[in-house]
Amino acid sequence: MNVLRNGKPWLIGVLFIAGLLAPMLIHDTHLRHIFIISCVYAIVAASWDLTLGFAGIFNFAQIAFFGIGIYSTGLIAKLFGVDPWIAIFIGGFAASAAAAIVAVPVVRLQGVYVVLVTLAFSQLVLQLVISQSQITGGTDGLVGVPTISLPGYNFLRDHKLGYCYVAFGLLVVTTICLDWLVRSNFGLSIKAARDSEDYGVSRGIPIARQRLKALIASAFFTGLAGGLFVVYLRVASPEVFDFSTSSLVLSMVLVGGTATIHGPIIAAFLLVFVSESLAGINLAEGRFMLIAVAMVVALVFFPRGLASVFSSSVLGTRK
């Protein structure tokens, strides 16, 4: 497997086994909830790193893709009675379709113009959700979304154990797919274009097409995470589009280390656990200050993120 080719299989195996054992060893329902949310945000952060870190696209529509996955899955499952398992994948494809639309201007722009276009797209999606209140629930949100089920197994009566394994499984699959993408010829081409667009063009790399593919792939996994998020919580709220959500996920990418895939995943678990722990002791406002401080400290002392603390051969740091 490419994900293990240049790394240390034993360490990856230890982390995988730890993820499998954690839900069974943790019996507290709230801690299991934090584990699930960590997995979801880890997927979003790692997917964002594909465009921001590897492709060099200053894409700030990632949370919009997450929200599209949430609302697409919720609406399809609730209004049309589609099986939630299928609805999750439809949410992923809906997010990819949205990425293809926003990519039309983005792949030909650079710098601050990309930021402005993607931020405008995020606000457009938010206003669409709020304005169509008869369908989406508006500011009150979409409630009563059907949840996933398996024959003979009830996800609502196992104290979140089943959700833990579904979330962890999706994270593992996403990580393997993203690892494969960045190590493939496609990954090499987007990194070459990121480092020097003129060099990429001279080597015959179709810059616009490769950036389009990166956006679509990133949005697909983000949409899947959004679909799992809504069938787990059974509620879709426009608050997901808030700047605080974008800041939290962006901090995961920066603190973990851009162009690493694994770095944002590590940071996601650390920041979500710390954030939720502070919220549990009535320090909800202070947690955002702590995240901001963590981002500054990481950028000053670890410019390449937490991933730089570990071996580059294990975490695949930027080259």
C-alpha positions as CSV (number, residue, x, y, z in Angstrom):
1,M,0.0,0.0,0.0
2,N,1.3,3.5,-0.9
3,V,0.2,4.8,2.5
4,L,2.8,2.5,4.1
5,R,5.5,2.5,1.4
6,N,7.7,5.1,3.0
7,G,6.4,5.1,6.5
8,K,6.6,3.0,9.6
9,P,3.8,0.4,9.4
10,W,4.1,-0.5,13.1
11,L,3.2,3.1,14.2
12,I,0.3,3.4,11.8
13,G,-0.9,0.0,13.0
14,V,-0.7,1.2,16.6
15,L,-2.8,4.2,15.8
16,F,-5.3,2.1,14.0
17,I,-5.6,-0.4,16.8
18,A,-5.9,2.5,19.3
19,G,-8.8,3.9,17.3
20,L,-10.5,0.5,17.3
21,L,-10.1,0.0,21.0
22,A,-10.9,3.5,22.2
23,P,-14.7,3.3,21.8
24,M,-14.8,0.0,23.8
25,L,-12.5,1.3,26.5
26,I,-14.4,4.6,26.8
27,H,-17.8,3.9,28.4
28,D,-18.7,7.6,29.0
29,T,-21.3,8.6,26.4
30,H,-20.0,12.2,26.2
31,L,-16.5,11.1,25.5
32,R,-17.7,8.9,22.7
33,H,-19.6,11.9,21.4
34,I,-16.4,13.9,21.3
35,F,-14.6,11.0,19.6
36,I,-17.3,11.0,16.8
37,I,-17.2,14.7,16.3
38,S,-13.3,14.6,16.2
39,C,-13.5,12.0,13.4
40,V,-15.9,14.2,11.5
41,Y,-13.8,17.3,11.8
42,A,-10.6,15.3,11.1
43,I,-12.1,14.3,7.7
44,V,-13.1,17.9,6.9
45,A,-9.6,19.2,7.9
46,A,-7.7,16.5,6.0
47,S,-9.8,17.1,2.9
48,W,-9.3,20.9,3.2
49,D,-5.5,20.2,3.3
50,L,-5.8,18.5,-0.1
51,T,-6.7,21.9,-1.7
52,L,-5.0,24.3,0.6
53,G,-1.8,22.5,1.4
54,F,-1.2,20.3,-1.6
55,A,-2.9,22.2,-4.4
56,G,-2.2,25.7,-3.0
57,I,-5.8,26.8,-3.5
58,F,-6.9,29.3,-0.9
59,N,-10.3,27.7,-0.8
60,F,-12.5,29.0,1.9
61,A,-15.7,27.2,0.7
62,Q,-14.8,24.0,2.5
63,I,-17.3,24.7,5.3
64,A,-19.9,25.4,2.6
65,F,-19.2,22.0,1.2
66,F,-19.6,20.5,4.6
67,G,-22.9,22.3,5.0
68,I,-24.1,21.2,1.6
69,G,-23.4,17.6,2.6
70,I,-25.3,18.1,5.8
71,Y,-28.4,19.6,4.3
72,S,-28.4,17.4,1.2
73,T,-28.3,14.3,3.3
74,G,-30.8,15.6,5.8
75,L,-33.3,16.7,3.2
76,I,-33.1,13.6,1.0
77,A,-33.4,11.3,4.0
78,K,-36.3,13.2,5.6
79,L,-38.3,14.5,2.7
80,F,-37.8,11.6,0.2
81,G,-37.4,8.7,2.6
82,V,-34.0,7.7,1.1
83,D,-32.0,5.3,3.2
84,P,-29.6,7.4,5.3
85,W,-26.7,5.2,4.2
86,I,-27.4,6.1,0.6
87,A,-28.2,9.7,1.5
88,I,-24.7,10.2,3.0
89,F,-23.2,9.3,-0.3
90,I,-25.6,11.6,-2.2
91,G,-24.5,14.3,0.2
92,G,-20.9,13.7,-0.9
93,F,-21.8,13.9,-4.6
94,A,-23.9,17.1,-3.9
95,A,-20.8,18.7,-2.3
96,S,-18.7,17.7,-5.3
97,A,-21.2,19.1,-7.7
98,A,-21.1,22.4,-5.7
99,A,-17.3,22.3,-5.9
100,A,-17.4,21.9,-9.7
101,I,-19.6,25.0,-9.9
102,V,-17.4,27.2,-7.7
103,A,-14.3,25.9,-9.4
104,V,-15.3,27.5,-12.7
105,P,-13.9,30.9,-11.6
106,V,-11.6,29.7,-8.9
107,V,-9.2,27.6,-11.0
108,R,-8.4,30.7,-13.1
109,L,-7.8,33.1,-10.2
110,Q,-5.1,33.5,-7.7
111,G,-4.5,34.8,-4.1
112,V,-7.0,37.0,-2.5
113,Y,-9.4,36.7,-5.4
114,V,-9.9,33.0,-4.7
115,V,-10.5,33.8,-1.0
116,L,-13.2,36.4,-2.0
117,V,-15.0,34.1,-4.4
118,T,-15.1,31.1,-2.1
119,L,-16.2,33.2,0.9
120,A,-18.9,34.7,-1.3
121,F,-20.0,31.3,-2.3
122,S,-20.2,30.2,1.4
123,Q,-22.4,33.2,2.2
124,L,-24.6,32.5,-0.9
125,V,-25.2,28.9,0.4
126,L,-26.0,30.2,3.9
127,Q,-28.5,32.7,2.6
128,L,-30.1,30.1,0.4
129,V,-30.5,27.8,3.4
130,I,-32.1,30.6,5.5
131,S,-34.3,31.9,2.8
132,Q,-35.9,28.5,1.9
133,S,-37.2,28.0,5.5
134,Q,-40.2,26.1,4.3
135,I,-37.8,23.3,3.2
136,T,-34.7,23.7,5.2
137,G,-36.2,25.0,8.5
138,G,-34.4,28.4,8.1
139,T,-32.8,29.7,11.3
140,D,-34.6,27.0,13.3
141,G,-32.8,24.3,11.5
142,L,-33.9,20.9,10.1
143,V,-34.9,18.5,12.8
144,G,-36.0,14.9,12.9
145,V,-33.5,13.6,10.3
146,P,-33.6,9.8,10.1
147,T,-30.6,8.0,11.4
148,I,-28.6,5.0,10.0
149,S,-29.6,1.4,10.9
150,L,-28.4,-2.1,10.4
151,P,-30.4,-5.4,10.5
152,G,-30.6,-6.4,14.1
153,Y,-28.7,-3.5,15.4
154,N,-30.0,-0.2,16.9
155,F,-27.7,2.7,16.8
156,L,-29.9,4.7,19.2
157,R,-29.5,2.2,22.1
158,D,-25.8,1.3,22.1
159,H,-24.6,4.5,23.9
160,K,-23.0,5.8,20.6
161,L,-20.7,2.8,20.2
162,G,-21.9,2.1,16.7
163,Y,-21.5,5.7,15.6
164,C,-17.9,5.6,16.9
165,Y,-17.0,2.8,14.6
166,V,-18.8,4.3,11.6
167,A,-17.1,7.6,12.1
168,F,-13.7,6.0,12.6
169,G,-14.2,3.7,9.6
170,L,-15.0,6.7,7.4
171,L,-12.0,8.5,8.7
172,V,-9.7,5.6,7.9
173,V,-11.1,5.2,4.4
174,T,-10.8,8.9,3.8
175,T,-7.2,9.0,5.0
176,I,-6.2,6.1,2.8
177,C,-7.9,7.7,-0.3
178,L,-6.3,11.1,0.4
179,D,-2.9,9.4,1.0
180,W,-3.2,7.6,-2.3
181,L,-4.2,10.8,-4.1
182,V,-1.3,12.9,-2.9
183,R,1.2,10.1,-3.6
184,S,-0.1,9.5,-7.1
185,N,0.8,11.3,-10.4
186,F,-2.1,13.5,-9.7
187,G,-0.7,14.5,-6.3
188,L,2.7,15.2,-7.8
189,S,1.1,17.4,-10.5
190,I,-0.8,19.6,-8.1
191,K,2.2,20.0,-5.9
192,A,4.3,21.0,-8.9
193,A,1.7,23.5,-10.0
194,R,1.5,24.8,-6.4
195,D,5.3,25.4,-6.2
196,S,5.7,26.9,-9.6
197,E,2.8,27.3,-12.0
198,D,5.1,28.2,-14.9
199,Y,7.0,25.0,-14.3
200,G,3.8,23.0,-14.3
201,V,2.6,24.6,-17.5
202,S,6.0,23.9,-19.1
203,R,5.8,20.2,-18.1
204,G,2.4,20.0,-19.8
205,I,0.3,19.9,-16.6
206,P,-3.3,21.0,-17.2
207,I,-3.4,23.4,-14.2
208,A,-7.1,24.2,-14.3
209,R,-8.2,20.6,-14.7
210,Q,-6.0,19.4,-11.9
211,R,-7.2,22.1,-9.5
212,L,-10.8,21.2,-10.5
213,K,-10.2,17.6,-9.6
214,A,-8.6,18.5,-6.3
215,L,-11.6,20.7,-5.4
216,I,-14.1,17.9,-6.3
217,A,-12.2,15.2,-4.4
218,S,-11.8,17.4,-1.4
219,A,-15.5,18.4,-1.4
220,F,-16.7,14.7,-1.8
221,F,-15.1,13.5,1.4
222,T,-16.2,16.7,3.2
223,G,-19.7,16.1,2.0
224,L,-19.6,12.5,3.3
225,A,-18.5,13.9,6.7
226,G,-21.4,16.3,6.6
227,G,-23.8,13.5,5.8
228,L,-22.6,11.4,8.8
229,F,-22.7,14.5,11.0
230,V,-26.4,15.1,10.3
231,V,-27.6,11.5,10.6
232,Y,-25.7,11.3,13.9
233,L,-27.1,14.5,15.4
234,R,-30.4,14.2,13.5
235,V,-30.4,18.0,13.3
236,A,-29.1,20.4,10.6
237,S,-28.4,24.0,11.7
238,P,-27.3,27.0,9.7
239,E,-24.8,27.6,12.5
240,V,-22.5,25.2,10.7
241,F,-21.7,28.0,8.2
242,D,-20.5,30.3,11.0
243,F,-17.1,31.8,10.8
244,S,-16.2,30.1,14.1
245,T,-16.6,26.7,12.4
246,S,-14.3,27.8,9.5
247,S,-11.8,29.1,12.0
248,L,-11.8,25.9,14.0
249,V,-11.2,23.7,11.0
250,L,-8.6,26.0,9.5
251,S,-6.8,26.0,12.9
252,M,-6.7,22.2,12.6
253,V,-5.0,22.4,9.2
254,L,-2.5,25.0,10.3
255,V,-1.7,23.6,13.7
256,G,-1.5,20.1,12.3
257,G,0.6,21.1,9.4
258,T,-0.3,21.9,5.8
259,A,0.4,19.3,3.1
260,T,0.6,16.4,5.5
261,I,-2.9,14.9,5.6
262,H,-2.1,13.2,8.9
263,G,-1.2,16.5,10.7
264,P,-4.7,18.0,10.5
265,I,-6.2,14.7,11.8
266,I,-4.0,14.8,14.9
267,A,-4.8,18.4,15.5
268,A,-8.5,17.8,15.0
269,F,-8.6,15.3,17.9
270,L,-6.5,17.5,20.1
271,L,-8.5,20.7,19.5
272,V,-11.9,19.1,19.6
273,F,-11.2,17.3,22.9
274,V,-9.7,20.4,24.4
275,S,-12.5,22.6,23.1
276,E,-15.3,20.3,24.3
277,S,-13.6,19.8,27.7
278,L,-13.5,23.6,28.2
279,A,-17.1,23.9,27.2
280,G,-18.0,21.2,29.7
281,I,-16.6,23.3,32.6
282,N,-18.4,26.5,31.5
283,L,-15.5,28.0,29.6
284,A,-17.2,27.9,26.2
285,E,-16.0,31.4,25.2
286,G,-12.4,30.8,26.4
287,R,-12.0,27.7,24.2
288,F,-11.9,29.9,21.1
289,M,-9.3,32.1,22.7
290,L,-7.3,28.9,23.5
291,I,-7.6,27.7,19.9
292,A,-6.3,31.1,18.7
293,V,-3.4,31.0,21.0
294,A,-2.6,27.4,19.9
295,M,-2.6,28.5,16.3
296,V,-0.2,31.4,17.0
297,V,2.1,29.2,19.0
298,A,2.1,26.5,16.4
299,L,2.9,28.9,13.6
300,V,5.7,30.5,15.6
301,F,7.4,27.5,17.0
302,F,6.3,24.8,14.5
303,P,5.8,26.6,11.2
304,R,5.1,23.2,9.5
305,G,2.7,22.2,12.3
306,L,2.6,19.3,14.7
307,A,3.4,16.9,11.9
308,S,7.0,18.3,11.9
309,V,7.4,17.0,15.5
310,F,7.2,13.4,14.1
311,S,9.2,11.7,11.4
312,S,8.5,13.1,8.0
313,S,8.6,9.5,6.6
314,V,5.6,8.6,8.9
315,L,3.5,11.7,8.4
316,G,4.4,12.5,4.9
317,T,5.4,16.1,5.5
318,R,5.7,18.6,2.7
319,K,8.5,18.1,0.3
